[in-house]
Amino acid sequence: MKTITLTQYTVKDIEAEPWVRTWDNLMRFGERMTPKIAPLDFKLRFRKMIMDDLTQDNLMAANMVTIECAETGLQETPIENMLSLELDYTACPSCKTPDGQEFPCRTFKDFNGEECQALPEEFFMEAVLRTVFASKHDHNCGGMCESCASGCGDEEIGIRTDGHGHSHKH
């Protein structure tokens, strides 16, 4: 059985509301999806990485969720990179350091085009499905090509606009 690991990064002594909601969404997603992907020979693992140092870099990385699956060759990858999401930082009243200093929160547009600071279950679903699909079809793209994302079924060739194309022979 292959293990897909989803990891959320947070910072010690900070309980920002979007971070808590992201973790809750991740846990709900896990409860729903674990039994559904088991027949495909995959299991889900969830980790919370709490960074000790209160640095600007760590605050900017906080609430990042990564995905990895060593058995398929997928190295730890932020899901926003896999899903081609645009990262921004916006004001967040609950994002405060232990001494009360506010800091901006990682923000994305969801699949409906609305800004979200807490990552929705749909992001985790899309990333896991891409990982499983890429593994089952042996494309060696880590599920990050557009044709794998849409399901390349009868397609002969998947072409990316960034110049990285590869054949899909079925």
C-alpha positions in Angstrom: 0.0 0.0 0.0 1.3 3.4 -1.0 1.2 6.3 1.6 0.2 9.8 0.6 1.3 12.2 3.3 -0.4 15.6 3.7 1.5 18.0 6.0 0.3 21.3 7.4 3.0 23.8 8.6 2.2 26.1 11.6 4.2 28.2 14.0 4.6 27.4 17.7 2.3 29.3 20.1 0.1 30.7 17.3 -3.5 29.5 16.8 -4.6 31.6 13.8 -8.2 30.9 12.9 -7.5 30.0 9.2 -4.8 27.5 10.3 -7.3 25.8 12.7 -9.9 25.7 9.9 -7.4 24.3 7.4 -6.5 21.5 9.9 -10.2 20.8 10.5 -10.8 20.6 6.7 -7.9 18.3 6.4 -9.2 16.0 9.1 -12.7 16.0 7.5 -11.2 15.2 4.2 -9.2 12.3 5.7 -12.3 10.8 7.3 -14.2 10.9 4.0 -11.4 9.9 1.6 -9.4 7.2 3.5 -11.9 4.4 2.9 -12.4 5.5 -0.7 -8.8 5.3 -1.8 -7.9 2.1 0.2 -9.2 -0.1 -2.7 -6.8 1.7 -5.0 -3.9 0.6 -2.7 -3.3 4.0 -1.1 -3.6 5.2 2.4 -3.5 8.8 3.8 -1.3 10.1 6.5 -1.6 13.5 8.1 1.1 15.5 9.9 1.2 18.8 11.6 4.7 20.4 11.5 5.0 23.1 14.2 8.0 25.4 13.5 9.6 26.6 16.7 11.2 29.8 15.4 9.1 32.9 15.1 10.7 34.3 11.9 9.2 36.1 8.9 10.0 33.1 6.7 8.2 30.7 9.0 5.1 33.1 9.3 5.0 33.2 5.5 5.2 29.4 5.3 2.6 28.9 8.0 -0.6 27.2 6.9 1.2 25.7 3.9 0.0 22.2 3.1 2.3 19.8 1.3 1.7 16.5 -0.4 4.2 13.6 -0.9 4.2 10.0 -1.9 7.6 8.4 -1.8 6.4 5.2 -3.5 5.3 7.1 -6.6 8.4 9.4 -6.6 6.4 12.5 -5.6 8.7 14.6 -3.4 7.1 16.9 -0.8 5.4 19.6 -2.8 3.2 22.5 -1.7 -0.3 21.7 -3.0 -0.5 25.2 -4.4 2.3 24.4 -6.7 0.7 21.1 -7.8 -2.6 22.9 -8.4 -1.1 26.0 -9.9 -2.8 28.2 -7.3 -1.7 31.9 -7.0 -0.4 32.6 -3.6 -1.1 36.0 -1.9 -1.0 37.4 1.6 -3.9 39.3 3.1 -4.9 40.8 6.4 -6.1 38.4 9.1 -7.3 39.6 12.5 -6.5 36.3 14.2 -3.0 36.0 12.7 -1.0 37.5 15.6 2.3 36.6 17.1 2.4 35.8 20.9 3.2 39.4 21.6 0.2 40.6 19.6 1.8 41.7 16.3 -0.5 41.1 13.3 0.9 39.4 10.2 -0.7 38.7 6.8 -2.1 35.2 6.1 -1.4 33.0 3.1 -4.4 33.4 0.7 -5.6 31.6 -2.4 -8.5 31.7 -4.8 -10.7 28.6 -4.5 -12.1 26.8 -7.5 -15.0 29.3 -7.6 -12.6 32.3 -7.7 -13.2 33.4 -4.2 -10.3 34.2 -1.8 -9.7 31.8 1.0 -7.2 31.8 3.8 -8.3 28.4 5.2 -7.6 25.7 2.6 -10.8 23.9 1.5 -11.3 20.2 1.3 -11.5 20.5 -2.5 -7.8 21.5 -2.7 -6.8 18.3 -0.8 -9.1 16.2 -3.0 -7.7 17.5 -6.2 -4.1 17.0 -5.0 -4.7 13.4 -3.8 -6.6 12.5 -7.0 -3.8 13.8 -9.2 -1.3 11.8 -7.1 -3.3 8.6 -7.4 -4.2 9.1 -11.0 -0.6 9.8 -12.0 0.5 6.6 -10.2 -2.1 4.4 -11.7 -1.3 5.6 -15.3 2.5 5.7 -14.8 3.0 9.1 -16.4 5.9 10.1 -14.2 4.5 13.7 -14.0 3.6 13.5 -10.3 0.0 14.3 -11.3 1.0 17.9 -12.1 0.2 17.9 -15.8 -3.0 19.3 -17.1 -3.9 16.1 -19.0 -3.6 14.0 -15.9 -5.6 16.6 -13.9 -8.5 16.3 -16.5 -8.1 12.6 -17.0 -6.3 11.8 -20.2 -8.5 8.7 -21.0 -8.3 8.5 -24.8 -5.8 11.3 -25.4 -2.6 10.4 -27.1 -0.5 13.4 -26.1 -0.7 15.8 -23.2 0.8 19.2 -24.1 1.6 21.8 -21.5 1.9 25.5 -22.3 5.1 25.8 -20.3 7.0 23.8 -22.9 7.1 20.6 -20.8 5.2 18.1 -22.8 5.2 14.3 -22.6 3.5 11.4 -24.3 0.6 9.6 -22.9 0.5 6.2 -24.6 -2.3 3.9 -23.6 
